[in-house]
Amino acid sequence: MSNFTTPALMDFKFQSHDGDDYGEYFETTNRIAIYLIPHSECIPNLLATITHELFHKLITDFEGDVIDIEQEHTLIKKLMWFEQDLV
């Protein structure tokens, strides 16, 4: 389980290894990678990806391995919709 007081380091890279990811949170190194090529024409999407990956970090800090990745993504989607007053 990560430490709440340790901020994640954020790296901006051009592309992921498989080319399909927008971003990833790496729990073992407490790093977030944001991949720029998928966001090349959409700044709001880039900001949403940063928020999404930060939610992964917060959920991991709070819950550890209590929920699986599908449950985590469902929760993040609801949080993102709530943030936009769409829930």
Backbone as XML, in Angstrom:
<?xml version="1.0"?>
<chain id="A" units="angstrom">
  <residue number="1" name="MET">
    <atom name="N" x="0.847" y="-1.174" z="0.000"/>
    <atom name="CA" x="0.000" y="0.000" z="0.000"/>
    <atom name="C" x="0.893" y="1.237" z="0.000"/>
  </residue>
  <residue number="2" name="SER">
    <atom name="N" x="0.571" y="2.203" z="-0.827"/>
    <atom name="CA" x="1.352" y="3.430" z="-0.929"/>
    <atom name="C" x="1.085" y="4.343" z="0.253"/>
  </residue>
  <residue number="3" name="ASN">
    <atom name="N" x="1.899" y="5.348" z="0.361"/>
    <atom name="CA" x="1.790" y="6.305" z="1.438"/>
    <atom name="C" x="1.049" y="7.546" z="0.941"/>
  </residue>
  <residue number="4" name="PHE">
    <atom name="N" x="0.023" y="7.980" z="1.682"/>
    <atom name="CA" x="-0.761" y="9.155" z="1.282"/>
    <atom name="C" x="0.093" y="10.406" z="1.158"/>
  </residue>
  <residue number="5" name="THR">
    <atom name="N" x="1.163" y="10.496" z="1.933"/>
    <atom name="CA" x="1.962" y="11.715" z="1.944"/>
    <atom name="C" x="3.000" y="11.760" z="0.830"/>
  </residue>
  <residue number="6" name="THR">
    <atom name="N" x="3.150" y="10.686" z="0.084"/>
    <atom name="CA" x="4.131" y="10.646" z="-0.993"/>
    <atom name="C" x="3.447" y="10.907" z="-2.322"/>
  </residue>
  <residue number="7" name="PRO">
    <atom name="N" x="3.691" y="12.070" z="-2.912"/>
    <atom name="CA" x="3.059" y="12.329" z="-4.211"/>
    <atom name="C" x="3.656" y="11.442" z="-5.292"/>
  </residue>
  <residue number="8" name="ALA">
    <atom name="N" x="2.845" y="11.097" z="-6.255"/>
    <atom name="CA" x="3.337" y="10.310" z="-7.384"/>
    <atom name="C" x="4.142" y="11.223" z="-8.304"/>
  </residue>
  <residue number="9" name="LEU">
    <atom name="N" x="5.207" y="10.679" z="-8.856"/>
    <atom name="CA" x="5.959" y="11.401" z="-9.877"/>
    <atom name="C" x="5.257" y="11.199" z="-11.205"/>
  </residue>
  <residue number="10" name="MET">
    <atom name="N" x="5.188" y="12.238" z="-12.013"/>
    <atom name="CA" x="4.481" y="12.143" z="-13.281"/>
    <atom name="C" x="5.462" y="12.371" z="-14.424"/>
  </residue>
  <residue number="11" name="ASP">
    <atom name="N" x="5.489" y="11.403" z="-15.339"/>
    <atom name="CA" x="6.333" y="11.493" z="-16.524"/>
    <atom name="C" x="5.450" y="11.677" z="-17.744"/>
  </residue>
  <residue number="12" name="PHE">
    <atom name="N" x="5.866" y="12.536" z="-18.636"/>
    <atom name="CA" x="5.174" y="12.717" z="-19.908"/>
    <atom name="C" x="6.045" y="12.105" z="-20.991"/>
  </residue>
  <residue number="13" name="LYS">
    <atom name="N" x="5.480" y="11.134" z="-21.689"/>
    <atom name="CA" x="6.202" y="10.430" z="-22.743"/>
    <atom name="C" x="5.398" y="10.530" z="-24.030"/>
  </residue>
  <residue number="14" name="PHE">
    <atom name="N" x="6.057" y="10.330" z="-25.145"/>
    <atom name="CA" x="5.356" y="10.432" z="-26.421"/>
    <atom name="C" x="4.367" y="9.304" z="-26.634"/>
  </residue>
  <residue number="15" name="GLN">
    <atom name="N" x="4.764" y="8.058" z="-26.310"/>
    <atom name="CA" x="3.912" y="6.917" z="-26.629"/>
    <atom name="C" x="4.213" y="5.767" z="-25.676"/>
  </residue>
  <residue number="16" name="SER">
    <atom name="N" x="3.189" y="4.951" z="-25.397"/>
    <atom name="CA" x="3.395" y="3.757" z="-24.575"/>
    <atom name="C" x="4.070" y="2.680" z="-25.408"/>
  </residue>
  <residue number="17" name="HIS">
    <atom name="N" x="4.488" y="1.615" z="-24.745"/>
    <atom name="CA" x="5.160" y="0.527" z="-25.452"/>
    <atom name="C" x="4.252" y="-0.130" z="-26.477"/>
  </residue>
  <residue number="18" name="ASP">
    <atom name="N" x="2.974" y="-0.289" z="-26.143"/>
    <atom name="CA" x="2.056" y="-0.922" z="-27.108"/>
    <atom name="C" x="1.319" y="0.105" z="-27.970"/>
  </residue>
  <residue number="19" name="GLY">
    <atom name="N" x="1.467" y="1.390" z="-27.638"/>
    <atom name="CA" x="0.892" y="2.446" z="-28.457"/>
    <atom name="C" x="-0.575" y="2.738" z="-28.222"/>
  </residue>
  <residue number="20" name="ASP">
    <atom name="N" x="-1.235" y="1.981" z="-27.332"/>
    <atom name="CA" x="-2.673" y="2.143" z="-27.135"/>
    <atom name="C" x="-3.049" y="2.876" z="-25.853"/>
  </residue>
  <residue number="21" name="ASP">
    <atom name="N" x="-2.141" y="2.968" z="-24.907"/>
    <atom name="CA" x="-2.470" y="3.544" z="-23.607"/>
    <atom name="C" x="-2.433" y="5.063" z="-23.631"/>
  </residue>
  <residue number="22" name="TYR">
    <atom name="N" x="-3.304" y="5.656" z="-22.837"/>
    <atom name="CA" x="-3.312" y="7.104" z="-22.650"/>
    <atom name="C" x="-2.457" y="7.467" z="-21.436"/>
  </residue>
  <residue number="23" name="GLY">
    <atom name="N" x="-2.449" y="6.579" z="-20.454"/>
    <atom name="CA" x="-1.665" y="6.795" z="-19.243"/>
    <atom name="C" x="-1.659" y="5.532" z="-18.401"/>
  </residue>
  <residue number="24" name="GLU">
    <atom name="N" x="-0.725" y="5.481" z="-17.453"/>
    <atom name="CA" x="-0.627" y="4.329" z="-16.549"/>
    <atom name="C" x="-0.119" y="4.800" z="-15.200"/>
  </residue>
  <residue number="25" name="TYR">
    <atom name="N" x="-0.586" y="4.128" z="-14.140"/>
    <atom name="CA" x="-0.043" y="4.338" z="-12.801"/>
    <atom name="C" x="0.727" y="3.093" z="-12.416"/>
  </residue>
  <residue number="26" name="PHE">
    <atom name="N" x="1.969" y="3.263" z="-11.994"/>
    <atom name="CA" x="2.825" y="2.155" z="-11.588"/>
    <atom name="C" x="2.978" y="2.196" z="-10.070"/>
  </residue>
  <residue number="27" name="GLU">
    <atom name="N" x="2.270" y="1.299" z="-9.390"/>
    <atom name="CA" x="2.252" y="1.299" z="-7.931"/>
    <atom name="C" x="3.635" y="1.036" z="-7.347"/>
  </residue>
  <residue number="28" name="THR">
    <atom name="N" x="4.392" y="0.123" z="-7.947"/>
    <atom name="CA" x="5.681" y="-0.266" z="-7.375"/>
    <atom name="C" x="6.682" y="0.890" z="-7.344"/>
  </residue>
  <residue number="29" name="THR">
    <atom name="N" x="6.584" y="1.801" z="-8.299"/>
    <atom name="CA" x="7.509" y="2.936" z="-8.336"/>
    <atom name="C" x="6.828" y="4.258" z="-7.993"/>
  </residue>
  <residue number="30" name="ASN">
    <atom name="N" x="5.531" y="4.225" z="-7.759"/>
    <atom name="CA" x="4.740" y="5.415" z="-7.442"/>
    <atom name="C" x="4.900" y="6.482" z="-8.532"/>
  </residue>
  <residue number="31" name="ARG">
    <atom name="N" x="4.815" y="6.026" z="-9.785"/>
    <atom name="CA" x="4.965" y="6.921" z="-10.934"/>
    <atom name="C" x="3.737" y="6.837" z="-11.828"/>
  </residue>
  <residue number="32" name="ILE">
    <atom name="N" x="3.447" y="7.953" z="-12.448"/>
    <atom name="CA" x="2.380" y="8.024" z="-13.439"/>
    <atom name="C" x="3.035" y="8.383" z="-14.768"/>
  </residue>
  <residue number="33" name="ALA">
    <atom name="N" x="2.690" y="7.634" z="-15.797"/>
    <atom name="CA" x="3.154" y="7.943" z="-17.147"/>
    <atom name="C" x="1.954" y="8.443" z="-17.946"/>
  </residue>
  <residue number="34" name="ILE">
    <atom name="N" x="2.086" y="9.598" z="-18.545"/>
    <atom name="CA" x="1.064" y="10.163" z="-19.416"/>
    <atom name="C" x="1.640" y="10.160" z="-20.830"/>
  </residue>
  <residue number="35" name="TYR">
    <atom name="N" x="0.918" y="9.533" z="-21.753"/>
    <atom name="CA" x="1.399" y="9.391" z="-23.126"/>
    <atom name="C" x="0.743" y="10.460" z="-23.997"/>
  </residue>
  <residue number="36" name="LEU">
    <atom name="N" x="1.560" y="11.255" z="-24.650"/>
    <atom name="CA" x="1.085" y="12.462" z="-25.327"/>
    <atom name="C" x="0.489" y="12.230" z="-26.709"/>
  </residue>
  <residue number="37" name="ILE">
    <atom name="N" x="0.969" y="11.262" z="-27.455"/>
    <atom name="CA" x="0.490" y="11.088" z="-28.829"/>
    <atom name="C" x="-1.027" y="10.867" z="-28.900"/>
  </residue>
  <residue number="38" name="PRO">
    <atom name="N" x="-1.631" y="10.050" z="-28.042"/>
    <atom name="CA" x="-3.098" y="9.901" z="-28.132"/>
    <atom name="C" x="-3.868" y="11.198" z="-27.829"/>
  </residue>
  <residue number="39" name="HIS">
    <atom name="N" x="-3.208" y="12.164" z="-27.186"/>
    <atom name="CA" x="-3.861" y="13.413" z="-26.803"/>
    <atom name="C" x="-3.457" y="14.579" z="-27.698"/>
  </residue>
  <residue number="40" name="SER">
    <atom name="N" x="-2.866" y="14.312" z="-28.827"/>
    <atom name="CA" x="-2.217" y="15.363" z="-29.608"/>
    <atom name="C" x="-3.137" y="16.515" z="-30.010"/>
  </residue>
  <residue number="41" name="GLU">
    <atom name="N" x="-4.427" y="16.293" z="-30.061"/>
    <atom name="CA" x="-5.327" y="17.372" z="-30.467"/>
    <atom name="C" x="-6.414" y="17.663" z="-29.440"/>
  </residue>
  <residue number="42" name="CYS">
    <atom name="N" x="-6.236" y="17.205" z="-28.210"/>
    <atom name="CA" x="-7.332" y="17.337" z="-27.248"/>
    <atom name="C" x="-6.797" y="17.555" z="-25.831"/>
  </residue>
  <residue number="43" name="ILE">
    <atom name="N" x="-6.581" y="18.792" z="-25.453"/>
    <atom name="CA" x="-6.077" y="19.122" z="-24.121"/>
    <atom name="C" x="-7.036" y="18.668" z="-23.015"/>
  </residue>
  <residue number="44" name="PRO">
    <atom name="N" x="-8.368" y="18.838" z="-23.144"/>
    <atom name="CA" x="-9.257" y="18.345" z="-22.087"/>
    <atom name="C" x="-9.111" y="16.835" z="-21.845"/>
  </residue>
  <residue number="45" name="ASN">
    <atom name="N" x="-8.869" y="16.070" z="-22.902"/>
    <atom name="CA" x="-8.666" y="14.635" z="-22.737"/>
    <atom name="C" x="-7.362" y="14.361" z="-21.988"/>
  </residue>
  <residue number="46" name="LEU">
    <atom name="N" x="-6.330" y="15.131" z="-22.250"/>
    <atom name="CA" x="-5.064" y="15.007" z="-21.530"/>
    <atom name="C" x="-5.280" y="15.253" z="-20.042"/>
  </residue>
  <residue number="47" name="LEU">
    <atom name="N" x="-6.014" y="16.303" z="-19.705"/>
    <atom name="CA" x="-6.309" y="16.612" z="-18.301"/>
    <atom name="C" x="-7.155" y="15.517" z="-17.654"/>
  </residue>
  <residue number="48" name="ALA">
    <atom name="N" x="-8.094" y="14.951" z="-18.408"/>
    <atom name="CA" x="-8.912" y="13.851" z="-17.883"/>
    <atom name="C" x="-8.052" y="12.618" z="-17.614"/>
  </residue>
  <residue number="49" name="THR">
    <atom name="N" x="-7.073" y="12.354" z="-18.469"/>
    <atom name="CA" x="-6.187" y="11.200" z="-18.258"/>
    <atom name="C" x="-5.327" y="11.407" z="-17.016"/>
  </residue>
  <residue number="50" name="ILE">
    <atom name="N" x="-4.831" y="12.618" z="-16.826"/>
    <atom name="CA" x="-4.057" y="12.905" z="-15.616"/>
    <atom name="C" x="-4.921" y="12.665" z="-14.383"/>
  </residue>
  <residue number="51" name="THR">
    <atom name="N" x="-6.146" y="13.162" z="-14.398"/>
    <atom name="CA" x="-7.073" y="12.952" z="-13.275"/>
    <atom name="C" x="-7.344" y="11.465" z="-13.067"/>
  </residue>
  <residue number="52" name="HIS">
    <atom name="N" x="-7.590" y="10.731" z="-14.153"/>
    <atom name="CA" x="-7.867" y="9.296" z="-14.094"/>
    <atom name="C" x="-6.712" y="8.551" z="-13.418"/>
  </residue>
  <residue number="53" name="GLU">
    <atom name="N" x="-5.486" y="8.852" z="-13.825"/>
    <atom name="CA" x="-4.324" y="8.161" z="-13.255"/>
    <atom name="C" x="-4.096" y="8.558" z="-11.802"/>
  </residue>
  <residue number="54" name="LEU">
    <atom name="N" x="-4.374" y="9.810" z="-11.458"/>
    <atom name="CA" x="-4.279" y="10.218" z="-10.055"/>
    <atom name="C" x="-5.317" y="9.492" z="-9.197"/>
  </residue>
  <residue number="55" name="PHE">
    <atom name="N" x="-6.517" y="9.262" z="-9.744"/>
    <atom name="CA" x="-7.512" y="8.470" z="-9.018"/>
    <atom name="C" x="-6.998" y="7.047" z="-8.785"/>
  </residue>
  <residue number="56" name="HIS">
    <atom name="N" x="-6.314" y="6.457" z="-9.777"/>
    <atom name="CA" x="-5.716" y="5.127" z="-9.565"/>
    <atom name="C" x="-4.779" y="5.150" z="-8.363"/>
  </residue>
  <residue number="57" name="LYS">
    <atom name="N" x="-3.935" y="6.176" z="-8.278"/>
    <atom name="CA" x="-3.012" y="6.280" z="-7.159"/>
    <atom name="C" x="-3.759" y="6.401" z="-5.829"/>
  </residue>
  <residue number="58" name="LEU">
    <atom name="N" x="-4.774" y="7.278" z="-5.802"/>
    <atom name="CA" x="-5.528" y="7.482" z="-4.562"/>
    <atom name="C" x="-6.260" y="6.216" z="-4.126"/>
  </residue>
  <residue number="59" name="ILE">
    <atom name="N" x="-6.856" y="5.513" z="-5.081"/>
    <atom name="CA" x="-7.564" y="4.269" z="-4.756"/>
    <atom name="C" x="-6.582" y="3.235" z="-4.227"/>
  </residue>
  <residue number="60" name="THR">
    <atom name="N" x="-5.424" y="3.137" z="-4.852"/>
    <atom name="CA" x="-4.402" y="2.195" z="-4.391"/>
    <atom name="C" x="-3.927" y="2.563" z="-2.994"/>
  </residue>
  <residue number="61" name="ASP">
    <atom name="N" x="-3.711" y="3.863" z="-2.744"/>
    <atom name="CA" x="-3.304" y="4.313" z="-1.409"/>
    <atom name="C" x="-4.345" y="3.953" z="-0.364"/>
  </residue>
  <residue number="62" name="PHE">
    <atom name="N" x="-5.606" y="4.130" z="-0.708"/>
    <atom name="CA" x="-6.685" y="3.923" z="0.252"/>
    <atom name="C" x="-7.082" y="2.455" z="0.393"/>
  </residue>
  <residue number="63" name="GLU">
    <atom name="N" x="-7.243" y="1.779" z="-0.731"/>
    <atom name="CA" x="-7.789" y="0.425" z="-0.733"/>
    <atom name="C" x="-6.742" y="-0.678" z="-0.827"/>
  </residue>
  <residue number="64" name="GLY">
    <atom name="N" x="-5.566" y="-0.386" z="-1.357"/>
    <atom name="CA" x="-4.599" y="-1.448" z="-1.585"/>
    <atom name="C" x="-5.097" y="-2.343" z="-2.703"/>
  </residue>
  <residue number="65" name="ASP">
    <atom name="N" x="-5.107" y="-3.638" z="-2.465"/>
    <atom name="CA" x="-5.543" y="-4.602" z="-3.475"/>
    <atom name="C" x="-6.933" y="-5.147" z="-3.186"/>
  </residue>
  <residue number="66" name="VAL">
    <atom name="N" x="-7.777" y="-4.348" z="-2.535"/>
    <atom name="CA" x="-9.101" y="-4.810" z="-2.127"/>
    <atom name="C" x="-10.045" y="-4.946" z="-3.323"/>
  </residue>
  <residue number="67" name="ILE">
    <atom name="N" x="-9.923" y="-4.067" z="-4.312"/>
    <atom name="CA" x="-10.804" y="-4.147" z="-5.481"/>
    <atom name="C" x="-9.966" y="-4.471" z="-6.719"/>
  </residue>
  <residue number="68" name="ASP">
    <atom name="N" x="-10.581" y="-5.143" z="-7.677"/>
    <atom name="CA" x="-9.859" y="-5.473" z="-8.905"/>
    <atom name="C" x="-9.893" y="-4.298" z="-9.874"/>
  </residue>
  <residue number="69" name="ILE">
    <atom name="N" x="-9.159" y="-4.415" z="-10.966"/>
    <atom name="CA" x="-8.990" y="-3.300" z="-11.894"/>
    <atom name="C" x="-10.307" y="-2.894" z="-12.564"/>
  </residue>
  <residue number="70" name="GLU">
    <atom name="N" x="-11.202" y="-3.853" z="-12.821"/>
    <atom name="CA" x="-12.499" y="-3.503" z="-13.418"/>
    <atom name="C" x="-13.336" y="-2.676" z="-12.454"/>
  </residue>
  <residue number="71" name="GLN">
    <atom name="N" x="-13.340" y="-3.073" z="-11.178"/>
    <atom name="CA" x="-14.066" y="-2.304" z="-10.168"/>
    <atom name="C" x="-13.451" y="-0.914" z="-10.007"/>
  </residue>
  <residue number="72" name="GLU">
    <atom name="N" x="-12.134" y="-0.869" z="-10.071"/>
    <atom name="CA" x="-11.425" y="0.401" z="-9.953"/>
    <atom name="C" x="-11.810" y="1.343" z="-11.103"/>
  </residue>
  <residue number="73" name="HIS">
    <atom name="N" x="-11.855" y="0.814" z="-12.328"/>
    <atom name="CA" x="-12.235" y="1.646" z="-13.470"/>
    <atom name="C" x="-13.693" y="2.094" z="-13.394"/>
  </residue>
  <residue number="74" name="THR">
    <atom name="N" x="-14.579" y="1.238" z="-12.904"/>
    <atom name="CA" x="-15.974" y="1.620" z="-12.720"/>
    <atom name="C" x="-16.085" y="2.771" z="-11.726"/>
  </residue>
  <residue number="75" name="LEU">
    <atom name="N" x="-15.363" y="2.666" z="-10.625"/>
    <atom name="CA" x="-15.366" y="3.726" z="-9.618"/>
    <atom name="C" x="-14.799" y="5.026" z="-10.194"/>
  </residue>
  <residue number="76" name="ILE">
    <atom name="N" x="-13.701" y="4.936" z="-10.939"/>
    <atom name="CA" x="-13.087" y="6.129" z="-11.523"/>
    <atom name="C" x="-14.042" y="6.791" z="-12.515"/>
  </residue>
  <residue number="77" name="LYS">
    <atom name="N" x="-14.727" y="6.009" z="-13.341"/>
    <atom name="CA" x="-15.690" y="6.582" z="-14.288"/>
    <atom name="C" x="-16.781" y="7.344" z="-13.549"/>
  </residue>
  <residue number="78" name="LYS">
    <atom name="N" x="-17.273" y="6.767" z="-12.459"/>
    <atom name="CA" x="-18.316" y="7.447" z="-11.679"/>
    <atom name="C" x="-17.775" y="8.733" z="-11.055"/>
  </residue>
  <residue number="79" name="LEU">
    <atom name="N" x="-16.540" y="8.695" z="-10.557"/>
    <atom name="CA" x="-15.935" y="9.901" z="-9.991"/>
    <atom name="C" x="-15.755" y="10.977" z="-11.053"/>
  </residue>
  <residue number="80" name="MET">
    <atom name="N" x="-15.337" y="10.576" z="-12.247"/>
    <atom name="CA" x="-15.131" y="11.543" z="-13.329"/>
    <atom name="C" x="-16.470" y="12.159" z="-13.766"/>
  </residue>
  <residue number="81" name="TRP">
    <atom name="N" x="-17.515" y="11.344" z="-13.842"/>
    <atom name="CA" x="-18.836" y="11.873" z="-14.210"/>
    <atom name="C" x="-19.347" y="12.789" z="-13.104"/>
  </residue>
  <residue number="82" name="PHE">
    <atom name="N" x="-19.132" y="12.413" z="-11.855"/>
    <atom name="CA" x="-19.561" y="13.235" z="-10.724"/>
    <atom name="C" x="-18.860" y="14.587" z="-10.758"/>
  </residue>
  <residue number="83" name="GLU">
    <atom name="N" x="-17.563" y="14.565" z="-11.084"/>
    <atom name="CA" x="-16.796" y="15.802" z="-11.145"/>
    <atom name="C" x="-17.388" y="16.777" z="-12.178"/>
  </residue>
  <residue number="84" name="GLN">
    <atom name="N" x="-18.006" y="16.267" z="-13.203"/>
    <atom name="CA" x="-18.614" y="17.093" z="-14.256"/>
    <atom name="C" x="-20.102" y="17.375" z="-13.999"/>
  </residue>
  <residue number="85" name="ASP">
    <atom name="N" x="-20.569" y="17.012" z="-12.789"/>
    <atom name="CA" x="-21.979" y="17.190" z="-12.424"/>
    <atom name="C" x="-22.930" y="16.434" z="-13.350"/>
  </residue>
  <residue number="86" name="LEU">
    <atom name="N" x="-22.488" y="15.276" z="-13.815"/>
    <atom name="CA" x="-23.317" y="14.479" z="-14.724"/>
    <atom name="C" x="-23.941" y="13.275" z="-14.035"/>
  </residue>
  <residue number="87" name="VAL">
    <atom name="N" x="-23.760" y="13.160" z="-12.739"/>
    <atom name="CA" x="-24.355" y="12.030" z="-11.998"/>
    <atom name="C" x="-25.477" y="12.550" z="-11.142"/>
  </residue>
</chain>
